C-alpha cells in the first residue's frame, strides 16, 4: 500500500527523490529493524547519522542497507549532518528507536510530494499510543509548547515528534542553528514564522524496541531537554523574522 501511495504522489507530477534521515546514538538494538523496514523502492536513500555511538549502531545500520555518516554529538547536529549529506529533494526525518511507524511514511511525505503542504508532522498525541511509549512529561511538553506557539504565533501544534517531511529548499531557507534537542521545535516555529503550510497527521506510536530514550528515559534527561527546548523558544523569539517564501 505504501508503494501505491508514493506512486500516486509521483504520478501527480511530483517526480522527486526522497532521502530518509535518522539520527542515532547507541541504537544497536533497534536500528537494523528500522532500516530494513524502509520502503526502499520509493526512496533514494536512508542515511543514519551516527553521532558518537559506542556500540555497533553504525555497523548494523550499514549492513541493513543504510548510508552511515559520522556527525558531531547533539541531536540537531546529527540532523544537520544528515541534511548536508542527503541527495533527495524531499527529506523525511525519524528516530532510530523503532517507535516511529515507518509504514506510515507515505502519509507523512505524500502531502509534501503532492505540493499540498510544506511541512508535515506526525502527531503521537492525535494518534494511538502504545502503553509506555510516551512518558507523561513528554505529553505535557507537547501541550505546553503547543500552547506557547499558539499564544505567540497563532498556530497550535500538538507534538514535536521527530517523524516529519519537508522539502530541502524549504529547510535550507530556515537556516537552522539549533544543534541539540531543540532542532524540531526550531523547525516548527520557523515554519509558522515563514507562513508555511503545516499539516499534522495522527500516527500510532509504539514502545521503542530497545535501549533508553535520550530524552525521556530518566528524569534528569527530561528536565535537561525541557530546559533546552524552552531556551530554543526564547532564542527563536528574539531572531529576526525569517523571510517569507
C-alpha positions in Angstrom: 0.0 0.0 0.0 2.8 2.4 0.8 4.3 1.9 -2.7 1.0 2.6 -4.3 0.7 5.8 -2.3 4.1 7.0 -3.3 3.4 6.2 -6.9 0.2 8.2 -6.8 2.1 11.2 -5.4 4.7 10.9 -8.1 2.1 10.4 -10.9 0.6 13.7 -9.8 3.6 15.5 -11.4 6.0 15.3 -8.4 8.9 13.2 -9.7 11.2 14.0 -6.8 13.5 11.9 -4.8 13.3 11.2 -1.1 16.1 10.9 1.5 15.3 9.4 4.9 17.5 10.8 7.7 17.9 9.0 11.0 20.0 10.4 13.9 21.3 7.6 16.0 23.2 7.3 19.3 23.7 3.8 20.7 20.7 2.3 18.9 22.2 -1.1 18.1 19.2 -2.9 19.4 16.7 -1.2 17.1 18.5 0.4 14.1 18.7 -2.7 12.0 15.0 -3.3 12.1 14.2 0.3 11.4 16.5 0.5 8.3 15.3 -2.8 7.0 11.7 -1.6 7.2 12.3 1.3 4.8 10.2 1.5 1.6 13.3 1.0 -0.4 11.6 1.1 -3.8 10.3 4.5 -3.1 13.2 6.3 -1.6 16.6 7.4 -2.9 18.5 6.6 0.3 18.4 6.1 4.0 21.0 8.0 5.9 21.9 7.1 9.5 23.8 9.9 11.2 25.8 8.3 14.0 26.8 11.0 16.5 29.1 9.2 18.8 27.7 5.7 19.3 29.9 3.4 21.4 28.0 0.2 20.4 27.5 -1.4 17.0 24.9 1.1 15.7 26.9 2.1 12.7 27.9 -1.4 11.6 24.4 -2.8 12.0 22.8 0.2 10.1 25.3 -0.2 7.3 24.7 -4.0 7.0 20.9 -3.3 6.9 21.4 -1.0 3.8 21.8 2.5 5.2 24.4 5.0 4.2 26.2 5.8 7.5 27.8 9.1 8.2 29.6 10.4 11.3 28.3 13.6 12.9 29.2 15.7 15.9 27.4 15.0 19.2 24.0 16.5 19.5 20.5 15.7 18.1 20.4 18.7 15.9 24.0 18.3 14.8 23.1 14.8 13.6 20.1 16.1 11.7 22.1 18.8 10.2 24.9 16.4 9.1 22.2 14.2 7.5 20.7 17.1 5.6 24.1 18.1 4.2 24.8 14.5 3.1 21.4 13.9 1.6 20.7 13.9 -2.2 16.9 13.9 -2.0 14.5 16.8 -2.9 12.2 15.8 0.0 13.7 15.0 3.4 12.0 12.6 5.8 13.2 12.5 9.4 12.5 9.9 12.0 14.2 8.4 15.1 16.1 5.1 15.1 14.5 3.5 18.1 11.7 1.7 16.3 8.9 3.7 17.8 8.0 5.8 14.7 5.7 3.8 12.3 7.8 3.6 9.1 4.9 2.1 7.3 3.1 5.4 7.6 5.8 7.3 5.7 3.6 7.8 2.7 1.1 9.7 4.9 3.9 11.9 6.1 5.8 12.5 2.8 2.7 12.3 0.5 1.3 15.8 1.1 4.8 17.3 0.6 5.3 15.3 -2.6 1.9 16.4 -3.9 2.5 20.1 -3.1 -0.3 20.1 -0.6 1.8 21.1 2.4 5.3 22.5 3.1 5.9 20.7 6.4 4.1 17.5 7.6 4.5 16.3 11.1 3.5 13.1 12.7 1.4 13.6 15.9 1.6 11.0 18.6 -0.9 13.0 20.7 -3.5 12.8 17.9 -2.9 9.1 17.3 -3.0 6.0 19.4 0.0 5.4 21.8 1.1 2.0 23.0 1.2 2.0 26.8 4.6 3.0 27.9 5.6 4.6 24.6 5.5 8.1 25.9 6.0 9.4 29.4 3.7 11.9 31.0 6.5 14.5 30.8 6.6 14.2 27.0 2.8 14.6 26.7 2.9 17.6 29.0 5.8 19.2 27.0 3.8 18.7 23.7 0.8 20.5 25.2 3.0 23.3 26.7 4.8 24.0 23.5 1.6 23.9 21.6 0.1 26.4 23.9 3.1 28.7 23.7 3.3 28.7 19.9 -0.4 29.4 19.7 -0.2 32.4 22.1 2.9 33.9 20.4 2.3 32.8 16.7 -1.3 31.9 16.4 -0.8 28.2 15.4 -1.5 25.2 17.6 0.9 22.2 17.4 0.1 19.1 19.3 3.5 17.4 19.2 7.2 17.7 18.5 7.6 14.2 17.1 10.8 13.6 15.1 8.8 11.9 12.2 8.3 14.7 9.6 8.8 15.6 6.0 9.9 18.8 4.3 11.4 19.9 1.0 15.1 20.5 1.1 14.9 24.0 -0.4 12.3 25.0 2.3 14.5 23.7 5.1 17.5 25.5 3.7 15.6 28.8 3.9 15.1 28.2 7.6 18.8 28.5 8.3 18.6 26.1 11.2 21.0 26.7 14.1 19.9 24.6 17.0 22.3 21.6 17.4 20.7 19.9 20.4 17.2 18.6 21.1 15.6 21.9 20.2 16.1 21.2 16.4 12.4 20.0 16.0 11.0 23.0 17.8 13.1 25.4 15.9 11.8 24.0 12.6 8.2 24.2 13.8 8.5 27.8 15.0 10.2 28.9 11.9 7.7 27.2 9.7 4.9 29.3 11.3 7.0 32.5 11.1 7.6 31.8 7.4 3.9 31.3 6.8 4.3 27.7 5.6 1.5 25.3 5.1 1.9 23.0 8.1 -0.1 19.7 8.5 -0.1 17.3 11.4 -1.0 13.7 10.7 -2.2 11.3 13.5 0.1 8.3 13.8 0.2 5.3 16.1 3.2 5.3 18.3 5.0 2.2 19.7 7.3 1.5 22.5 11.0 1.7 21.5 12.5 -1.6 20.5 15.4 -1.4 23.0 17.8 0.9 24.8 17.0 4.0 26.8 15.5 7.2 25.4 18.0 10.1 25.3 15.2 12.5 26.2 12.7 10.7 28.4 14.4 7.6 29.7 15.1 9.2 33.1 14.0 12.3 35.0 17.4 14.1 34.7 17.5 13.8 31.0 13.8 15.0 30.7 14.5 18.1 32.8 17.6 18.9 30.8 15.9 18.5 27.5 12.9 20.6 28.6 15.3 23.5 29.6 17.0 23.3 26.2 13.6 23.4 24.4 12.4 26.4 26.4 15.7 28.1 25.7 15.2 27.5 22.0 11.8 29.0 22.2 13.3 32.2 23.7 16.1 32.4 21.2 13.8 31.9 18.2 11.5 34.6 19.6 14.5 37.0 19.5 15.6 36.2 16.0 14.8 38.4 13.0 11.7 37.4 11.1 12.5 34.7 8.6 11.9 35.9 5.1 8.6 34.5 3.7 8.7 32.1 0.8 
